[in-house]
């Protein structure tokens, strides 16, 4: 019996790469999280700033369409 036990890093990488496949996860948010993770820059502050920018972009688009 030769079963492979995933390392913690393998499990984390699999999670982040599978974000887009999770039901109910916004594509833009998944892109942001995955990008920050891949850059080694996934911190609370950077994630909060990126999500704020995404929200502001959405608000700007709504203003243009109003």
C-alpha positions as CSV (number, residue, x, y, z in Angstrom):
1,X,0.0,0.0,0.0
2,X,1.5,3.2,-1.2
3,X,-0.7,6.1,-0.2
4,X,0.5,9.7,-0.5
5,X,0.0,12.0,2.4
6,X,-0.2,15.6,1.3
7,X,2.1,18.1,3.0
8,X,0.6,21.3,4.5
9,X,2.0,23.3,1.6
10,X,0.4,21.0,-0.9
11,X,-2.9,21.3,0.8
12,X,-2.7,25.1,1.0
13,X,-1.7,25.3,-2.7
14,X,-4.6,23.0,-3.7
15,X,-7.0,25.2,-1.7
16,X,-5.9,28.4,-3.3
17,X,-5.9,27.0,-6.8
18,X,-9.4,25.6,-6.3
19,X,-11.0,28.9,-5.1
20,X,-12.6,29.5,-8.5
21,X,-14.4,26.1,-8.3
22,X,-16.0,26.8,-4.9
23,X,-19.7,27.5,-5.2
24,X,-20.7,31.0,-4.2
25,X,-17.2,32.5,-4.4
26,X,-17.0,35.7,-6.5
27,X,-14.6,35.4,-9.4
28,X,-13.0,38.8,-8.7
29,X,-12.5,38.1,-5.1
30,X,-11.0,34.7,-5.8
31,X,-8.6,36.4,-8.4
32,X,-7.5,38.9,-5.7
33,X,-6.9,36.2,-3.1
34,X,-5.0,33.9,-5.4
35,X,-2.9,36.7,-6.9
36,X,-1.9,37.9,-3.4
37,X,-1.1,34.4,-2.3
38,X,1.0,33.7,-5.4
39,X,3.0,36.8,-4.8
40,X,3.6,35.9,-1.2
41,X,1.8,39.0,-0.2
42,X,-1.5,37.7,1.3
43,X,-1.8,39.8,4.5
44,X,-4.9,41.1,6.2
45,X,-4.0,44.7,5.3
46,X,-3.3,44.0,1.6
47,X,-6.4,41.8,1.2
48,X,-8.5,44.5,2.9
49,X,-7.1,47.2,0.6
50,X,-7.6,45.1,-2.5
51,X,-11.2,44.4,-1.6
52,X,-11.8,48.1,-0.9
53,X,-10.4,48.9,-4.3
54,X,-12.7,46.3,-5.9
55,X,-15.7,47.8,-4.1
56,X,-14.8,51.3,-5.2
57,X,-14.4,50.2,-8.8
58,X,-17.9,48.6,-8.5
59,X,-19.3,51.8,-7.1
60,X,-17.7,53.9,-9.9
61,X,-19.3,51.6,-12.5
62,X,-22.7,51.9,-10.8
63,X,-22.3,55.7,-10.9
64,X,-21.5,55.7,-14.6
65,X,-24.6,53.5,-15.4
66,X,-26.9,55.7,-13.3
